[in-house]
């Protein structure tokens, strides 16, 4: 049905058990992360299973011929015009948030037993609309840009050259990011121009149209602050102080609102702290991670890699895409980069560092002490990991030392 569609098995295997269910399948994620192609891959699989094309209804609302569908009545009329005499139908609607009041139409077809697949570019779709109007009738599948393994597989799929040195490819991946379409461009400046266009599109379509921005310069400064301080502890008071020094007049509630807008547009993800002593989640000094590192490099003139924050950001995205629940660990005055819980309820503690090796023996000892020390304060028996780019492992004190690239390629697991 669709040619040259790279099948992202990482997500297809999560959705596949529900192909024939009347539970509504909602695929969310930042714009241009590949949601439409996941829909196309599902349709290809249905065709391969022997489902007749007449039973597959595909409505891409951001494409020519469909863009004029803006109301629930127009959407229903379009669907009805595509139906025939078959009993069972698979309904695929791409960018469904473009239709006002789509929920009533979707709910009606779900009641008739249709298998429905929807995509939406932002979490306004999920948190503010579907969750209240389709209660209990949908499953959300969060989608991310290509991870490193998918990036390499997609390059092979489209017969792009892959460097024999995996570390060269890894560095290019950090700069290029994982927006699937960037693989088409061989020039890094073209990739960055494309990524800047995505951010501009998100602002115009997912932020300004959903919520009136009262002070665009302040919004842009807040966005710039968060993009430039990814993987670092965040303090609202520090940001407000910074804005005041730069001559911006605003309120804490306004800034919080702009941060929520960035989260809902999937540009950033928030990770809160968890105090291991009090067993409570802390809503201060949280961290923000970028949905794709290319966002930072596309929006800044400085392309020098800062491996520590970049690697931490990548580990966060890896864990989130594997459906881990993630917190930053606070142990007294010490910090553990991540506390995770998998779908089976098992916990793990993770430290992330670019390397365990310093410029001399004393520097190496300081790094090792910094990374191992938080683990010594943890009293339970859950596994502990250090993730770095070192080619040689430093296994001490029962801590598993994992090479980050091996983790991203599935050769190691947490």
C-alpha positions in Angstrom: 0.0 0.0 0.0 2.9 2.4 0.9 6.4 2.0 -0.5 9.7 2.8 1.3 8.2 2.9 4.8 10.7 2.0 7.4 8.8 -0.1 10.0 9.6 1.1 13.5 9.3 -2.2 15.3 9.9 -0.5 18.7 6.4 1.0 18.5 4.7 -1.5 16.2 5.2 -4.3 18.7 3.4 -2.2 21.4 0.4 -1.4 19.1 0.2 -4.8 17.3 -1.9 -6.6 20.0 -4.6 -4.0 19.6 -4.9 -3.9 15.7 -8.3 -5.6 15.8 -9.6 -4.0 19.0 -12.3 -1.3 19.2 -10.1 0.5 21.8 -9.0 3.8 20.1 -5.2 3.8 19.5 -3.8 7.3 19.9 -0.2 7.9 18.7 1.3 11.1 20.1 4.7 12.8 19.9 6.5 15.9 18.8 5.8 17.1 15.2 7.7 15.3 12.5 8.9 12.4 14.8 7.4 9.8 12.4 3.8 9.2 13.6 2.4 9.3 10.1 4.8 6.6 9.0 3.9 4.4 11.9 0.3 4.6 10.7 1.5 3.7 7.2 3.5 0.7 8.5 0.4 -0.6 10.3 -1.6 -0.3 7.2 1.1 -2.2 5.3 1.0 -5.0 7.9 -2.8 -5.2 7.7 -2.5 -5.6 3.9 0.1 -8.3 4.3 -2.3 -10.1 6.7 -4.9 -10.2 3.9 -7.1 -7.3 4.9 -8.7 -5.9 1.8 -7.8 -2.3 0.9 -11.5 -1.4 0.9 -11.6 -2.0 4.6 -8.9 0.5 5.3 -9.9 4.2 5.6 -7.0 6.6 5.6 -7.6 10.4 6.2 -4.4 12.5 6.4 -5.8 15.8 7.6 -2.7 17.8 6.8 -2.6 16.7 3.1 -4.1 18.2 0.0 -7.7 17.1 -0.5 -8.2 16.7 3.3 -7.1 20.1 4.7 -10.5 21.6 4.3 -12.1 19.2 6.8 -12.4 21.3 9.9 -15.6 20.3 11.6 -17.0 17.0 13.0 -19.8 17.0 10.4 -17.3 17.4 7.5 -15.2 14.6 9.0 -18.2 12.2 9.3 -19.3 13.1 5.7 -15.8 12.2 4.4 -15.7 8.9 6.3 -19.1 7.9 5.1 -18.1 8.7 1.5 -15.2 6.2 1.8 -17.3 3.3 3.2 -18.6 0.4 1.1 -20.4 -2.8 1.9 -17.8 -4.3 4.2 -18.7 -5.2 7.8 -15.4 -4.4 9.5 -13.3 -1.3 9.0 -9.9 0.1 10.1 -10.0 3.9 10.4 -6.8 5.9 10.3 -6.9 9.6 10.9 -3.6 11.6 10.8 -3.4 14.9 12.7 -6.9 14.5 14.1 -6.7 17.6 16.3 -7.2 19.7 13.1 -10.9 18.9 13.3 -12.9 20.7 16.0 -15.2 18.3 17.9 -13.7 15.2 16.4 -14.3 13.2 19.6 -18.0 12.7 19.0 -17.4 11.2 15.6 -14.6 9.0 16.7 -16.6 7.7 19.7 -19.6 6.8 17.4 -17.4 4.8 15.0 -15.7 3.1 18.0 -19.1 2.1 19.3 -19.8 0.4 15.9 -16.7 -1.7 16.4 -14.3 0.1 14.0 -10.6 -0.3 14.8 -9.5 3.3 15.0 -5.9 4.8 14.9 -5.3 8.5 15.5 -2.2 10.6 15.5 -1.8 14.0 17.2 1.2 16.3 17.4 0.9 17.4 20.9 -0.4 16.5 24.3 -3.1 19.1 24.2 -4.8 16.4 22.2 -4.5 13.8 24.9 -4.5 15.7 28.2 -7.1 18.4 27.5 -9.5 16.8 25.0 -9.5 13.0 24.5 -9.1 12.2 28.2 -12.3 14.0 29.1 -14.4 13.0 26.1 -13.3 9.4 25.4 -12.8 8.3 29.0 -11.6 4.7 29.2 -11.9 4.1 25.5 -8.4 4.9 24.3 -4.7 3.9 24.7 -1.9 6.4 24.2 1.3 5.4 22.5 4.0 8.0 23.1 6.4 8.2 20.2 9.9 9.7 20.1 12.3 10.7 17.4 14.6 8.0 16.1 16.9 6.5 18.8 20.5 5.6 17.8 19.6 2.0 16.8 16.7 3.2 14.7 18.9 5.9 13.1 21.4 3.3 11.9 18.7 0.9 10.8 16.9 3.6 8.8 20.2 4.7 7.2 20.6 1.0 6.1 17.0 0.9 4.9 17.6 3.9 2.6 21.1 2.7 1.6 22.9 5.6 3.2 26.6 5.2 4.0 27.4 4.2 7.5 30.9 4.9 9.0 32.8 1.8 10.1 33.7 3.6 13.4 30.5 3.5 15.4 31.7 6.4 17.6 31.8 8.7 14.5 28.2 7.7 13.7 27.2 8.4 17.3 28.7 11.9 17.2 26.9 12.6 13.9 23.6 11.3 15.4 23.9 13.7 18.4 24.4 16.6 16.0 21.8 15.5 13.4 19.2 14.3 15.8 16.5 11.7 15.2 13.9 13.5 13.1 13.4 10.8 10.4 13.3 13.2 7.4 16.8 14.6 8.2 18.3 11.3 7.0 17.4 12.5 3.4 19.8 15.4 3.7 23.6 14.8 3.6 24.4 18.4 4.5 24.4 19.2 8.2 23.3 22.8 7.6 20.3 21.5 5.6 19.4 19.2 8.6 19.6 22.1 11.0 17.5 24.4 8.8 14.9 21.6 8.7 14.9 21.2 12.5 14.6 25.0 13.0 11.6 24.8 10.7 10.0 22.2 12.9 10.4 24.3 16.0 8.9 27.3 14.2 6.0 25.1 13.0 5.4 23.8 16.6 5.3 27.4 17.9 2.9 28.5 15.2 0.6 25.5 15.3 0.9 23.9 18.7 1.5 26.9 20.9 0.2 30.2 19.5 -3.0 28.6 18.1 -3.8 26.7 21.3 -3.1 29.4 23.8 -2.6 33.1 23.2 0.9 34.1 24.1 0.6 37.4 25.9 4.4 38.2 25.7 6.2 36.6 22.8 9.7 37.9 23.7 9.4 36.5 27.2 8.1 33.2 25.8 11.1 33.0 23.4 13.5 33.8 26.2 12.0 31.1 28.5 12.3 28.6 25.5 15.9 29.7 24.9 16.8 29.3 28.6 15.4 25.8 28.8 16.9 24.7 25.5 20.3 25.9 26.6 20.1 24.4 30.1 18.9 20.9 29.3 20.0 18.1 31.7 20.8 20.8 34.4 18.9 21.4 37.6 16.2 24.0 37.1 15.2 26.8 39.4 12.3 29.0 38.6 13.6 31.8 40.9 16.9 31.8 39.0 15.1 32.0 35.7 12.9 34.9 36.9 16.0 36.7 38.2 17.7 36.2 34.9 14.6 37.6 33.1 14.5 40.6 35.4 18.2 41.4 34.8 17.6 41.3 31.1 14.8 43.8 31.4 11.8 41.4 30.9 8.8 42.1 33.2 6.7 39.0 33.9 5.2 36.9 36.6 6.0 33.4 37.9 2.6 32.2 36.8 3.2 33.4 33.3 6.6 31.7 33.1 5.2 28.4 34.5 2.5 28.6 31.8 5.1 29.0 29.1 7.0 26.0 30.5 3.8 24.0 30.4 3.3 25.0 26.7 6.8 23.7 25.9 6.0 20.5 27.6 2.7 20.1 25.9 4.3 20.7 22.5 6.7 17.9 23.4 9.8 20.1 23.0 10.9 19.3 26.5 10.2 16.6 29.1 10.2 17.2 32.8 11.8 14.9 35.3 11.2 15.5 39.0 13.3 14.6 42.0 12.6 11.8 44.4 13.9 11.9 47.9 15.0 8.4 48.9 14.9 9.3 52.6 11.4 10.7 52.8 10.1 8.6 49.8 8.5 11.7 48.4 8.6 13.3 44.9 10.0 16.9 45.1 8.6 19.6 42.8 11.8 21.7 42.8 15.2 21.6 41.1 13.7 19.3 38.5 15.4 18.8 35.2 14.2 19.3 31.7 15.3 17.1 28.8 15.0 17.9 25.1 12.8 15.6 22.9 15.7 15.6 20.5 19.3 17.0 20.8 19.1 18.4 17.3 16.8 21.1 18.7 19.7 22.5 20.7 22.2 22.4 17.9 19.8 23.8 15.4 18.8 26.7 17.6 22.4 27.6 18.6 25.5 28.7 16.6 27.8 26.7 18.9 28.0 23.1 17.7 30.6 21.9 20.1 29.5 18.8 21.8 29.0 18.7 25.6 29.0 15.0 26.0 28.0 14.9 29.7 24.6 16.6 29.3 24.0 15.2 25.9 24.6 11.6 27.1 22.3 12.2 30.1 19.6 13.5 27.8 20.0 10.5 25.5 19.8 8.0 28.4 16.6 9.8 29.6 15.0 9.5 26.2 16.0 5.8 25.9 14.4 5.1 29.3 11.3 7.0 28.5 10.8 5.3 25.1 11.2 1.9 26.9 8.2 2.9 29.2 10.3 3.3 32.3 9.1 5.6 35.1 11.9 8.0 35.8 13.0 10.3 38.6 16.1 12.1 39.7 17.4 10.5 42.9 18.1 12.7 46.0 20.1 11.0 48.7 20.8 13.7 51.4 23.1 16.1 49.7 24.0 13.6 46.9 22.3 13.0 43.6 21.7 9.8 41.6 21.0 10.8 38.0 18.1 8.4 37.5 15.9 6.2 39.6 13.8 4.0 37.2 11.0 1.6 37.5 10.1 -0.8 34.6 6.7 -2.1 33.7 7.3 -5.1 36.0 7.8 -2.8 39.0 11.5 -3.4 39.3 13.7 -0.5 40.3 17.2 0.5 39.2 19.7 3.3 40.0 21.7 4.9 37.2 24.6 7.3 37.0 25.6 8.8 33.7 29.0 10.2 32.9 30.9 10.8 29.6 33.9 8.9 30.9 35.3 7.4 34.1 38.9 8.3 33.0 40.5 11.6 33.9 43.7 13.2 32.5 45.7 11.5 35.3 45.4 9.0 38.1 44.2 11.5 40.7 41.5 12.9 38.3 40.3 9.4 37.5 40.0 8.7 41.2 38.0 11.8 41.7 35.6 10.9 38.9 35.1 7.4 40.2 34.5 8.6 43.8 31.9 11.1 42.4 30.0 8.4 40.5 30.2 5.6 43.1 29.6 7.6 46.2 25.7 8.0 45.8 25.3 4.3 45.4 27.0 3.7 48.8 24.1 5.6 50.5 21.4 3.4 49.0 20.4 0.6 51.4 18.2 -1.6 49.2 19.4 -4.3 46.9 18.1 -3.0 43.5 20.8 -3.0 40.7 23.0 0.0 40.1 24.5 1.1 36.8 27.0 3.5 35.5 26.5 4.4 31.8 29.4 6.0 30.0 31.2 6.1 26.6 34.2 4.2 27.9 35.2 1.2 25.8 36.6 -0.6 28.9 34.4 -1.3 31.9 35.1 -0.4 35.5 33.2 -3.0 37.5 33.4 -2.2 41.3 31.3 -2.4 44.4 28.7 -4.5 42.6 27.9 -1.7 40.2 27.3 -2.6 36.5 29.3 -0.4 34.1 27.6 -0.2 30.7 28.9 1.3 27.5 26.2 3.8 26.3 26.4 2.8 22.7 25.9 -0.9 23.6 22.9 0.1 25.7 21.3 2.1 22.8 22.0 -0.7 20.3 20.4 -3.3 22.6 23.6 -5.2 23.4 23.2 -4.3 27.1 20.1 -3.8 29.2 19.1 -2.1 32.4 
